[in-house]
């Protein structure tokens, strides 16, 4: 299906939206638990937690709060294991996303990534997926003063790409992604196929659209036509 849309820019959250990164986090969290003589955590529990970041994964895996003794050491060890895992990453684009990126590039519609994942991990991940050179804007916490849900990261990506917010869409799988999109006055698409917590209610996030299947993203974009 050719891309025929009025949208002028597409921005993605990274983990749980553009890329399924959960397999790497399952491996490293359970490797860390094994180092501490603990059994594995269920994959589904990890998937429900990935979008909340590495600290949330430590809380899940060890039932510790950030202020408790031992938390910082476990957190740093998890990041070290994750950095090593990225050299042999099992992450992959969600179904249909590779074709979507091809279509965007053919239509000369710029695309980029706005993520709360630090730059060092984001760049290595994109390199492993052969996306580093194709991604036309990458905004990480290293590049801004305020993380999502603040609009600054999305607005920075739009400025880098030279596009207006009115015809830009942002896809994300967390409420903060939708809040950031609304705060930046871009079209907000909730990726409900992503890493939603068990109690998440994306229908209450006030997204402009809910996307249940990543392979339907291009069809949704083709509906966005303006006079």
N, C-alpha and C positions, 0 to 999 in steps of 0.2 A: 504494500500500500504506500503510495507516494505521500510525502508530507505536504499538506496544503492548509496552512494556518496563518492567522494574522499575528501570532506570537512572534516577537522579535528576539527573545532570549530565553533560555531555559537554564535554571540553576537547580542543582541537586544537593541534598544532604548526602553524606558519603555512606556511612554504616547503616544498613537496614533500608536504604532507599535506592541508591545506584548499585551498590555492591553488597553481596552477602558475605560479611566478614565473620559471622558467628563461628564457623568451623575452627578458625585460628584461636578465638577466645576460649572455646571449649577445650582445645588442646592445652593451652597454656595455663588456664585456671586449674584443670585437673592435674597437670604436671606439678604445679605448685602445691596442690593438696597432697599429691603422692610424696613430694619431698617432706611433707609434714605428717606422713603416715595416716592420711585420711582417704576415704574412698571417693570415687568420682561424683561430681554433681550431675544431675540429669541435664541433658542437652537442652531441653525445652526451658528449664529455669534460666540457663545461661542466655538463651536467645531472648528471653523476656527482659533481660537486664542490660544487654550490651549497650543500648542507646543511652543509658545513664552513666556510662563511663567506667574507667578502671577502678575507681574507688568503690563504686557500687558492686563491682564484681568481687572485690575483696570482702565487702560486707556480706555478700551472698555466700562466698566460699568458706568464710571463717567466723561468721556471726560476731564480727567486731565492729565497733563504731570508730570513726576516724580519730577521736580523741583518746582512744584506749592504747595501752602499751602494746607494741608489736605491730600495730596497724601500718605505720609508715614503712617499716622494713618489708612487710609483705607486699605493700603497694609497689615499692621500688623493684622488688624481685619480679613481680608480675610484669612490669614494664620491660625489664631486662629480657625476660623470657619471650615477651611479645615481639620485641625488636629482633631477636634471633629468629623467631618463627616467620617473620615477614620475608626472610630470604628464601623460604620454601613455602610460601603462603598457599593455603588451600581456598582462599577467597575467590569469588567469581562474580561477574556481572549477573544481575538478575535476568531471568528470561525476557527476551525482547529488548533489553537495554542496549546491547551491542548494535542491533539493527536501528534502534532509535538514534544513537549517536551518529551512525553512518548517514541516516536521513537528514539529521540536523546539519551535518557538514556539507552534504550535497546541496541542501537548500540555503547554505551560507547563513545559517542561524547560529550565532555563537552560543556555546554552553560552558558552564563552569560548575565549580563545587564550593559550597559554603558549609564548613564543618566545624564542630567543636573539638575535632581530633587534632592534636599538635602537628605542626608541619613535618617534623622528622619522621613520624609514622605515616602520615598521609603521602608524602613524596615516595617513600619506599614502597608503599602499597600500590600507588599508581604506576610506579616503575615495573612492578611485578606483573601488572595487568596490561602493560604496553599502552598506558593512557597518559603518561606524564607529559609527553610532547603534544598530545591532542587536546588536553584540558586547557582552555583558553583563559581561565581565571581560577585560582585556588586561594580561598580565604580561610585561614586557620586562626585559632586564638592568638598565635604569635603576631598577627598582623593588625590587631585591633585592640582598643582599650576595653571594649565591652563585648562579651559573648552573646550568642543567641540566648534568650529571646529578644535582646536588644536589636534594633534594625541595622546597626552599624555594619556588621559583616555583609549583609545582603546589599546595602547601599554601596559599600566599597567595591563589591564584585560588579555591580552595575556601572560604577564609575570607570573601573578598569576596562570594561568591555564597551563603554561609550553608548549605553542603551538607556532608554527611559524606563521607569518602573511600571508604567501603565500597561505595557505589553510584554512584561517579564513574568514568568511563572517560577515558583519555587516549590519543589517537592520535598517532603520530609515525613518521617515516621514518628515524630514526637510532638507533643503539644507545644514545646518551645519553638519548634520549627514553624508551626502555623502562626504562633504569636509573633515571631520575628517577621514572617511574610506579611502579616496584616499591619504590623508596625511600620514596615518599609513600603507599604502601599503597592505590593505586587500581588499577583494572583496566587492564592495558597491552595496547594493540592496535598491532601493527607494520604500518604502511602500506607494504607491499612494492612498491607501484606508484610510490613516490616517488623521491627522488634518491639512490639507493643507489650506493655506490662499486662499481667492477668486482669487487672482492674481498670485498664484504659478504656475510655469511652470516646473514640475519635469523632463520633457523631455530635459530641458536645464541644468540639474544639473550634467550631465556627469556621471551618475551612470552606473555601469556595467549591471544592470538589473532593469526593472521597474516591480513591483509586484502590480497588480490591485486588487487582492483578497487574503486575508490572508490564506484562505483554500488551496491555490495553492502553498504555501511556500515549502512543502515537495516535490512536483513534480518538482519545480524549483531546489531544492538542488540535486535531483536525476539526473538532467541534467549535474551537475558539476562533471565530471569525467575526471581525468587527467592520462596520461600515466606515 
